[in-house]
Amino acid sequence: MQVSSQTTEQIAPQPGTVSTKTAAELAAEISPAREERIFLLLSIFIGIISGLLVVSFRMAIDWLQVLLLGTETGPHRLRLIFVPAAAGLAIALLTKYVFPQVRGSGVNQTKAALYISNGYISIRTVIGKFLLSSLAIGSGHSLGPEDPSLQIGAGVASLISRKMGLSREKLRIFAPVGAAAGLAAAFNAPISAILFVIEEVIGQWSAGVLGSIVLSAVASVVVARSFWGSEPMFRIPVVTELDSRELLAYAVLGLVGGVASLVFAKALGYLRPRLRAQTSWTIFQPAVAGLLVGGIGYFGLPQVMGAGYEAIDQAMHAQFAFKILILLAIFKIIATTLSFSSGTPGGMFAPTLFIGAMLGAAVGSFEKHYFPYLQGSTGSYALVGMGVLFAAFLRVPLTSVFMVLEVSGNYSVILPVILANTIAYLISRALQPVPIFELFTHQDGLYLPSMEEEREDRHDLHFEDALGPINVPVFKGSEILGDARKSVLDAFEKTPGAMAALIQCKDGAWYAATRQELETIFSAMNEETDAKQSLEERLGGERTPTMYPDQSLATALPFFRRWPLIPISNRAMRGALEGVLSQADVIRRYQGN
Amino acid sequence: MIHDGAAFLILTAVTGVLFAVTLFLFRSFSSHRADLAVEASDAGKEALAQHRPHDAIASLREALSYAPNQRDYQLLLAQALGEDGRIEEANNYFLNLREAEPGDGFINLQLARLARQRKLKQQAVDFYRASIFGDWKGEGDVHRRRVRLELADFLIGQKDLQEAQSELVIAASNARSSSDPALDMTIGDAFLQAGDSANALRLYQKAMIDSPRDPVAYEKAGRIAYRQGDFAHAAEWLEHALRESAGNPGSAADPEGDTATLQKNSERLLALAPAAATTRTDRVAREIHNRALAKQRFDACLKQSSTPKSLPSAALQNLAARWTSAVKTTRIALLSDRTTEADLNTLIGDTEILTAQTCGPPKGDDGLLLILAQRNVQPTR
């Protein structure tokens, strides 16, 4: 915001100069103001169009599912095997020859567009993502529609902002705006979408872009709800009042979820690069994956095929026995690993929710069987389980908590959600240091910023990290020049290496002076007129800025253009110094010495 | 500014067109899904009607995948799950549905039935009561009465007869204004099962008035009257039942015998019972006749139980001592002294009871005398 105000000031027309500028120069001058003006309005349009496209995308998936897999839901139908295989082959051919950029989920591709291509996502990629993801999910590949929706939204934003001739800076900002819109429409949960984009795409809270993200997410959800209705994605089960003893069971769920997410991530991390290395048969990989996933469906677990929302719903309403829940979780991990590693375009959100719901319901069923006096419903566990996997596998702890709350509309599960998600997240972090999306980017040869690190700001050093002792002479600013000259010259004589000194002024402020500066003052001093003047009066009104130990070290460097040292004050006692900072200290600290 | 204005105009137009296309596709999509949902739900209903709950579950799940918020399908699916023996799943399903409509009579009834299957008595009773006081879409009074009768049936099964009778009293009271003999009969039967024969008889009598040609009401009322010792009514109602059922003998499996036998017994009991005599002379005559029968039965039993090696039991010997004086009691003494008359009737009763215990159940008039004796000991059931 500060930048824009400065810019506005800079372009303010000067009287008498307007007529001398060309129209192009004028347009260039007024361009930033124009972008500010249309920014929010465009965000709404991006939200609406993304919402419409996501509605169409979901329709396409459902339509293809009925068309390709039929209306029956049971196993033992041959088409369960052949359809995903045939669709896999078609997808591989189209990916290779028509839409080469559509592999993967869409999250990393959006991040890559943001950090590498200045927010550029081609229209071909958007179309390809729409068509191939819907074909993959509709034909039964174990993938979800949320991440592709995110990329479709980002693509829409990219296209619109390009057509509007926006600057490179704005093009980059619009990618996450569109991403939030796409995800919000797919999830029917605007808060979760906004948080996900902040946690996983931007990596930090940015006031400049937050307003636009909120507007576009809300606009897209309004559009999606006008078609699908305002009901949440899942029919939420009865969430009973929590018995505090149940927190132990939820902690177990966190543990189980953390381990499951680790297994899932390890499986993907192992298989994906190996399949990508097999360049000679890349074209057949989605077909083989489809065949195997279809096989799982054919031999008894058709629930693992596609996004699996119906199965999630059934798990939340305690429709599966314990053994089936465990089997479904295991085979969903296998099926998704196969589908995703083969390069079939589609998302990881729905499978993650699926696995989490099954594990949660399994823990809930176990508890219900062995501790019947506890009143917690299986549905509550399934609901929390979804959040657990989300936190541990996708490594978005904040989004995971809000997702459960937003999807359930019930805040009584907040304690178990926070507890279980935290445990799962910590286990996942400890045992799988590189988050899954980051791992994929590394496997793809890209090195995008780590959102986990960005969020936690781990490398942001502070003044206290580079602080040195006060080894320069210190003088009182109230001393008259006549007395000061003697003490200054004595001090410099005693410490010949000191090239600067600190002068403590009356109001608790400090002045960091160079030795040369002081020597110049004293050499230019008029014995008759200046002798009674105090040192700080002689130094003028300027003072070295007051800095504190917890401030970011990165902000220190510009000060050394003017000051030889930065005195670091104590926040509780104005004027008392914690130490001093020199340019050499800062550089040494950044060099890791 | 003009450029931006035009750009936004185009953007608005594109958005409008995209909206229209999406809306068109969505309507077509929704209509197709609705058709598929109806198709699948019809198959589910048919399977449910044919008692193929497993197939019904598959079809209804399919229907719900197309119309996830269709309450009717959800109810049918929950019902199918219950019928398929998946009690826990059905229970969870209904509980979730109840969350949305806690006062729904049907859902509470289903939950009560599931709790009944899970042998959770208090939960079943609570759900039954919630169903009775719940919301029924149309014919609420009929549904509520049906549920109340089901609750009473459940309570009878749980041997909680007092509670069952209370529910039946309310059901009967609510049905008082209606002239539905079938309903009266149903409630009457329930009363009978709950051990309240007086209320059962009252309901049967109401059914007899409303449907005088119905032999079943007469037969059931006759049987209750017989058990209560009201042989006059028993004979009358059973005769009516036999007449209306054109000689149908009724249930031979009934412990009291078929209707015809019961009717004959009633008439004979009326002839034997001193209390049924219209004059004192007649009564004494019946007592003398009964004395002869009882003495004959006693002598036979005494002979049967006495062997050369063992003496009859002390009770029989005691009874023999009482008979020694009783046989000498004259008709005049009986007519003049009520105490003597009462003693004789007691002796006859004791004899029939003791000989039945010692020598086996009697037949013929002795059997009927035993009934009279038991009636005196245990006047009304």
Interface residues (C-beta under 8 A of the other chain):
Chain A: R34 I38 L41 F45 I48 I49 L52 L53 V55 S56 M59 D62 W63 V66 T71 E72 T73 G74 I160 K163 M164 F227 G229 E231 R235 P237 V238 E310 D313 Q314 H317 A318 Q319 S377 T378 G379
Chain B: D4 A7 F8 L11 T12 V14 T15 L18 F19 T22 L23 L25 F26 F29 H32 R33 L36 E39 A40 A58 R61 E62 L64 S65 P68 N69 L81 E88 E89 N92 Y93 L95 N96 E99
